[in-house]
């Protein structure tokens, strides 16, 4: 699956290709965008699929770790 990821309306990943031949953990770190005190909105927008994928109309998110360093 290819996605755009926005944090509080700001693009942090554009055309992020999440395809992997095997089921695997993927870590992504973003340098732009900011996490506000209180409510924040993370939006993941499905845009398409990688040509190598078959039946890739689903995406799973097991966990989201937020660290304010």
N, C-alpha and C positions, 0 to 999 in steps of 0.2 A: 504494500500500500504506500502511496505517495501522499504526504500530508503537508499542510502548513500549520504551524503552531504559533499562537498568539498569547501573550501574557499581558493582561490589562489593556488589550487593544493594540499592543506593539508586536510586530512580527519578530519572533526569536528564531524560528526555523522556517525557511521557505523551500518548498519542493523536497522535503526530507523523505528519502527513500528508505522505508523500514523493511524492505524485502531481505530475507535470509533463507537460504536453501534449507537449513536446519533450524529447529526451534532453539533460540538462543537469547541470552540476556544481552541487552544493548544499553549502554550508558550514554547519555547525552548531556553535555554541559553547555549552558548558554552564558554568554558574556554581556549581551545587551539586554535591555529590559530591566525592570526593577520590581521588587516585591514590596508592597506597601503594608504598613501596619493595618491590621483589620482584614477586610474582605479583598480578595484577589480573584481574578477570573482567568483560567487557563482554557483556551479554546483550541481544539484539534479539528481541522477541516480536511476531510478526505477529498483528494483531488484526482486520484487515478490509481493505476497499478503499474508495477514494474513488468516489462514484457516477459521476463523469465518466470513470473509467478502464474500459478493456475488456481482459479477459484479464490482469488485474493480479495474478497469483498468484505473481510472482517479484520478487525484489529483488536488485540488484547492489551490491557494495561494492568500489570500485576501490582505495581506500587509506584508511588511518586515520593521521592525524598527531597525535602526542601532544607537547604542549609544556608544560613545567613552569615557568610564569612566577610 
